[in-house]
Amino acid sequence: MDKPLKYAVFGAGSWATAIVKMLCENLDEIGWYMRSVYTKEHLLREQHNPNYLSSVEFHLEQLKLSNDINEIATYADVLIFAIPSAFMHSELEKLTVDISNKIIVSAVKGIMPETGLLVGEHFHEAYNIPFDNIAVIAGPCHAEEVALERLSYLTISCSDQDKAKQIAKNLSSDYIKTKISDDIIGIEYAVMLKNIYAIAAGIAHGLGYGDNFQSVLMSNSIREMKRFIKKRHKMKRNINNSAYLGDLLVTGYSVFSRNRMFGNMIGKGYTVKSAQMEMSMVAEGYYATKSAHLLHEKNAKKAQIPIINAVYEILYENKDPKKVFKKLTEKLD
């Protein structure tokens, strides 16, 4: 690559803010698209995001901020999307410029609910992005720990390993260790599924189950994840790698996990609507649960997914969490 590629981040939540912070360690300028005019104006005035990771101060000369998605998409060569999957479609509808020659990086932790496609698949089908130009960012890495500069790990997955290395290099720092992978589909599914299992862990905690049960739940979750992904995309992968198991564990156990928090509220008796209203952030696992259920129903060869089914029954069929989890305990080993 002759001249350095320009990077841009799309989204203004905690994960988008954390990714901008990582890139600021390595790049002179980063494009940043945010929908909210208020957020942009506040950032320009106070040098931090008013709503998320407000302790992170940015050097404004490094940022090219805009509320115009087309301006930022035109500016950058590498477009990193960190918009919740439920809002991706409405944001992408604003795109009028041709992005078929761009490198697309998904930091979205879910599936496109309108199509049931992985984010990478959606960009390939809707915007003619070659698969070699699509990458995925996976953890284990909480935005809040990036803000605190606590040692964190990222896996960058792309079928073009040179591109994966380049993206990984620009996200690396003293407190961010990166590795690369070619299992783009498996990792994108893992990033989605771990949020469902984190909701299950939260529900269990809210119902009063202890650490012993939680460990059995997580052990069964990683095996269920392996079965689910294998039905969707068969290839040789080590499910115990940090992009799968590590990301699952941190999302299932961490106090920073919004999906666990959401599940905890459901377990304590909140309705889905009241739990969503109380949280200031989107729990991706709520939407992922429906997507995973629909994908499972469409698949002729069905995997055994009792944990996803249990979460679906509670969130979408309004079944009693206590009764559903009592049945679930009989199916785990």
C-alpha positions in Angstrom: 0.0 0.0 0.0 1.6 3.2 -1.2 0.1 6.0 1.0 -1.3 5.3 4.5 -5.0 4.4 4.6 -7.4 6.8 6.3 -9.5 5.4 9.0 -13.0 6.4 10.2 -15.3 5.2 12.9 -19.1 5.2 12.6 -21.1 5.4 15.9 -20.9 7.4 19.1 -21.5 4.7 21.8 -19.0 3.4 24.2 -17.4 0.8 21.8 -17.1 3.4 19.0 -15.5 5.8 21.4 -13.1 3.2 22.7 -12.1 2.3 19.1 -11.4 6.0 18.3 -9.2 6.2 21.4 -7.2 3.1 20.2 -6.7 4.6 16.8 -5.6 7.9 18.3 -2.6 6.1 19.7 -1.3 5.4 16.2 -2.9 7.8 13.6 -2.6 11.5 13.0 -6.3 11.9 11.9 -9.4 9.8 12.3 -12.8 10.4 10.8 -15.7 10.0 13.2 -19.3 10.0 12.2 -22.0 10.5 14.9 -25.7 11.0 14.3 -26.2 13.5 17.2 -25.3 17.1 16.6 -25.4 17.7 20.4 -22.7 15.0 20.9 -20.5 16.5 18.1 -20.8 20.0 19.5 -20.1 18.9 23.0 -17.0 16.9 21.9 -15.7 20.0 20.1 -16.3 22.1 23.1 -15.3 19.8 26.0 -13.0 17.3 24.2 -14.9 14.2 25.4 -18.1 12.2 24.6 -20.8 13.5 26.9 -22.7 10.2 27.1 -20.0 7.4 27.0 -16.5 7.0 28.4 -16.6 10.7 29.3 -13.2 10.3 31.2 -11.5 9.9 27.8 -10.1 13.2 26.5 -9.4 13.6 22.8 -7.0 15.9 21.0 -9.4 17.6 18.6 -6.7 18.1 15.9 -6.7 14.3 15.5 -10.5 14.1 14.9 -12.5 14.8 11.7 -16.0 15.0 13.2 -19.2 15.0 11.2 -22.9 14.4 11.4 -22.9 13.6 7.7 -22.3 9.8 7.1 -21.5 10.5 3.4 -18.7 13.0 4.2 -16.9 10.5 6.5 -17.5 7.6 4.1 -15.9 9.6 1.3 -13.0 10.7 3.5 -11.8 7.3 4.7 -10.5 4.1 3.1 -11.2 1.9 6.2 -14.7 2.2 7.6 -15.2 0.8 11.1 -18.8 0.4 12.0 -19.6 0.3 15.7 -23.4 1.1 15.6 -25.8 -1.3 17.4 -27.2 -3.8 14.9 -30.8 -2.6 15.6 -29.9 0.8 14.2 -27.4 -0.2 11.4 -30.0 -0.4 8.7 -31.5 3.1 9.3 -28.0 4.6 9.4 -26.9 2.9 6.3 -30.0 4.1 4.4 -28.4 7.6 4.6 -25.5 6.4 2.5 -25.6 7.7 -1.1 -21.8 7.5 -1.9 -20.3 4.4 -3.5 -18.3 2.4 -0.9 -17.6 -0.7 -2.9 -13.9 0.0 -3.0 -13.6 0.6 0.8 -12.4 -1.8 3.5 -15.3 -2.5 5.9 -14.6 -3.4 9.5 -17.5 -4.7 11.6 -17.3 -3.9 15.3 -21.1 -4.5 15.5 -22.0 -7.2 18.0 -25.0 -8.6 16.3 -26.8 -9.6 13.1 -28.8 -7.3 10.8 -32.3 -8.0 12.2 -34.0 -6.9 8.9 -32.2 -9.5 6.8 -30.8 -12.1 9.2 -27.4 -11.6 7.6 -24.1 -11.1 9.4 -22.9 -7.5 9.0 -20.1 -8.6 6.7 -22.6 -10.6 4.5 -24.9 -7.6 4.4 -22.1 -5.3 3.2 -21.1 -7.9 0.5 -24.7 -8.2 -0.8 -26.0 -4.7 -0.5 -22.8 -2.7 -1.3 -20.7 -5.2 -3.4 -17.8 -5.2 -1.0 -15.5 -8.1 -1.8 -15.1 -10.6 1.1 -11.4 -9.9 1.1 -12.2 -6.3 2.1 -14.4 -7.2 5.1 -13.0 -7.6 8.6 -14.4 -8.2 12.1 -13.1 -6.9 15.5 -13.7 -9.3 18.4 -12.6 -9.1 22.1 -12.3 -10.0 24.9 -12.3 -6.2 25.3 -14.7 -4.0 27.3 -14.8 -0.3 26.2 -14.7 0.8 29.9 -11.4 -1.0 30.4 -10.0 0.6 27.2 -10.9 4.0 28.8 -8.9 3.0 31.9 -6.1 1.7 29.7 -6.2 -1.7 31.3 -4.5 -4.5 29.3 -7.0 -5.8 26.8 -6.9 -8.2 23.8 -8.5 -7.9 20.3 -8.7 -10.4 17.5 -9.0 -8.9 13.9 -10.4 -11.4 11.5 -10.2 -11.0 7.7 -9.7 -13.5 4.8 -6.9 -11.2 3.6 -4.2 -11.6 6.3 -2.2 -8.6 5.2 -5.3 -6.3 5.8 -5.9 -8.0 9.1 -2.3 -7.3 10.2 -2.5 -3.6 9.1 -5.8 -3.0 11.0 -4.4 -4.9 14.0 -1.3 -2.7 14.0 -3.3 0.5 14.0 -5.4 -0.7 17.0 -2.4 -1.9 19.0 -0.8 -0.1 21.9 0.9 -0.7 25.3 -2.5 -1.7 26.7 -4.1 -3.3 23.5 -2.6 -6.6 22.3 -3.9 -7.8 19.0 -3.9 -11.0 17.0 -5.3 -12.0 13.6 -7.6 -14.8 12.4 -9.1 -15.9 9.1 -12.4 -17.3 10.7 -14.4 -14.2 9.8 -17.8 -15.9 9.8 -17.2 -18.0 12.9 -16.0 -15.0 14.9 -18.8 -12.8 13.7 -21.3 -15.4 15.0 -19.4 -15.8 18.2 -19.5 -12.0 18.8 -23.3 -12.2 18.4 -23.9 -15.4 20.4 -21.8 -14.4 23.5 -24.3 -11.6 24.3 -27.2 -14.1 24.5 -25.2 -16.3 26.9 -24.4 -13.2 28.9 -28.1 -12.5 29.2 -28.6 -16.1 30.4 -25.8 -15.6 33.0 -27.5 -12.4 34.2 -30.9 -14.1 34.4 -29.4 -16.9 36.5 -27.8 -14.3 38.8 -31.0 -12.4 39.1 -32.9 -15.6 40.0 -30.4 -16.3 42.8 -28.3 -19.1 41.2 -24.7 -19.1 42.5 -21.2 -19.3 41.1 -21.3 -23.1 40.8 -24.3 -23.0 38.4 -22.8 -20.0 36.6 -19.7 -22.0 35.8 -21.7 -24.9 34.5 -23.8 -22.5 32.4 -20.7 -20.9 30.8 -19.2 -24.4 30.2 -22.3 -25.4 28.4 -22.5 -22.1 26.6 -19.2 -22.5 24.8 -20.1 -26.0 23.7 -23.5 -24.7 22.5 -21.7 -21.9 20.6 -19.4 -24.4 18.9 -22.4 -26.5 17.8 -24.3 -23.5 16.5 -21.3 -22.0 14.5 -20.4 -25.4 13.1 -23.9 -25.7 11.5 -23.5 -22.3 10.0 -19.8 -22.4 8.9 -17.8 -25.6 9.1 -14.0 -25.0 9.4 -11.2 -25.9 11.7 -11.3 -23.6 14.7 -10.2 -23.7 18.3 -13.3 -22.6 20.2 -11.1 -22.1 23.3 -9.3 -19.2 21.7 -9.8 -15.8 23.3 -12.0 -14.5 20.4 -14.6 -17.2 21.3 -14.2 -18.4 24.9 -12.4 -15.4 26.3 -15.0 -13.0 24.8 -17.8 -15.2 26.2 -16.3 -15.3 29.7 -15.8 -11.5 30.0 -19.3 -10.8 28.7 -20.8 -13.4 31.0 -19.0 -12.4 34.2 -17.9 -8.7 34.0 -19.6 -5.9 35.9 -19.2 -3.8 32.7 -21.4 -6.2 30.7 -24.6 -4.6 29.7 -26.0 -7.9 28.5 -25.4 -9.5 31.9 -27.0 -6.4 33.5 -30.0 -6.7 31.3 -30.4 -10.4 32.1 -30.0 -9.7 35.8 -32.9 -7.3 35.7 -35.1 -9.8 33.8 -34.2 -12.4 36.5 -35.1 -10.0 39.2 -38.6 -9.5 37.7 -38.3 -6.6 35.3 -40.2 -6.7 32.1 -38.2 -6.5 28.9 -39.5 -3.0 28.3 -38.8 -1.7 31.8 -35.3 -3.2 31.7 -34.6 -1.5 28.4 -35.9 1.8 29.6 -33.7 1.7 32.7 -30.5 1.0 30.8 -28.8 3.9 28.9 -27.1 1.4 26.6 -28.3 -1.1 24.1 -28.2 -4.8 25.1 -27.3 -6.4 21.8 -28.2 -9.8 23.1 -31.9 -9.0 23.1 -31.9 -8.6 19.3 -29.3 -11.4 18.8 -31.6 -13.8 20.6 -34.4 -13.4 18.0 -31.9 -13.5 15.1 -30.3 -16.7 16.5 -33.7 -18.3 17.0 -34.8 -17.5 13.4 -31.5 -18.8 12.0 -31.9 -22.0 14.0 -35.5 -22.5 12.8 -34.5 -22.0 9.1 -31.6 -24.5 9.4 -32.6 -28.1 8.3 -29.8 -29.6 10.4 -30.6 -28.2 13.9 -28.0 -28.0 16.6 -28.9 -28.5 20.3 -29.3 -25.0 21.7 -31.2 -25.2 25.0 -29.7 -22.0 26.4 -30.6 -19.8 23.4 -34.0 -21.4 23.5 -34.5 -20.6 27.2 -33.5 -17.0 26.7 -35.8 -16.7 23.7 -38.8 -18.1 25.7 -38.2 -15.6 28.4 -37.6 -12.5 26.2 -40.0 -13.2 23.4 -42.6 -15.6 24.7 -43.0 -13.9 28.1 -42.4 -17.2 29.9 -41.6 -17.2 33.6 -37.7 -17.1 34.0 -37.9 -19.2 37.2 -39.8 -22.1 35.4 -37.7 -21.9 32.3 -34.4 -22.0 34.2 -35.6 -24.9 36.3 -36.2 -26.9 33.1 -32.8 -25.7 31.7 -30.9 -27.0 34.8 -32.1 -30.5 33.8 -30.6 -30.1 30.3 -27.1 -28.9 31.3 -24.2 -31.2 32.4 
